[in-house]
Amino acid sequence: MKKFIILLFSLFLLSGCGILEEANNSLTYVEEMTDYLNEAEKFANDFPALVENAAADTSAIPQLEDRLNEMKTEIEEINDLTPPSLAEDLHTKVEKYNDKALNSIEQAQIQIDKGDIQLTELQNLEIVQTFNQLQQIKGNLENLGQ
């Protein structure tokens, strides 16, 4: 009987640890995704001015390139996250938006590498629109964190 109680208690602790671990993973995921969405929003707000500055003054091109590279790294890190089971659908949506954003960033980098920064072409890329669409996910993420 003692062995049975110890076994039940052990199973309870193990399953409880799993629940705690899932909750901790969910909280960590929500924090990381929230940071990313905030960064994406800031990038979307800053990008038009960065493009205008780079088109007007070639000495501002490295700043634009750095910002594009930073955002590309952020996107790749978020795509590599393993979401908790509660957030798998949400993460899939984010990855789809991120793929569009990565494509636009790569197009921008190609234009910059050519040395011909066309203000209208860079502004017509879907980077800003994609990151603005990502912000719609924030509400879903906040519900997940509760």
Secondary structure, 3 states (H helix, E strand, C coil): CHHHHHHHHHHHHHHHHHHHHHHHHHHHHHHHHHHHHHHHHHHHHHHHHHHHHHHHCHHHHHHHHHHHHHHHHHHHHHHHCCCCHHHHHHHHHHHHHHHHHHHHHHHHHHHHHHCCCCHHHHHCCCHHHHHHHHCCHHHHHHHHCC
